[in-house]
Amino acid sequence: MGYPHRNVEEALVWLTDCHIATYAYLAGMKKTAKCELRRQRDICRNAEATCRQFGVSADATARLRERRMQAKRIELEIHGTAATEKED
């Protein structure tokens, strides 16, 4: 799904998905600052919460969460940095 979006929900999901893609990219890099991974992970988490707050469909938020968790697994495998954080 690209621009233009038909409604605010689509735009919010698309922007959140873009942040998750950035997080996954950074997580897959061997040399990435831990603070940058944490920052991007927090942005994704907050974007998902915003989607829920504004009533984005449960299917869409579940897909976003699964993509973020995949990125988090990559981060754990390569960097081991997300292991000490509580599972969200």
C-alpha positions, 0 to 999 in steps of 0.5 A: 500500500503506497500513497495516496491513502483512502483514509487516516487509518490506512495512512497510520498503518502505512507509517507504522509499517514503515517504522517497523521496516526501519527497525527490522533493517537496523536490527539486521545490521551487525553494527548498530548503536543500541540506543538507536535500536531502542529508539526505533523499537520504542517508536514502533511500540508507540505507533502501534499503541496509537493505531489501537487508540484511534481504532485501527482494525484488530487485524491490521494491528495484529499484523503490525505487531507480528512484523515488529516481533519478527524484527525484535527476534532478529535483534535478539539473534544478532545483538542480544539487546532486546532480551532484558526488556519485558515482552510487549 
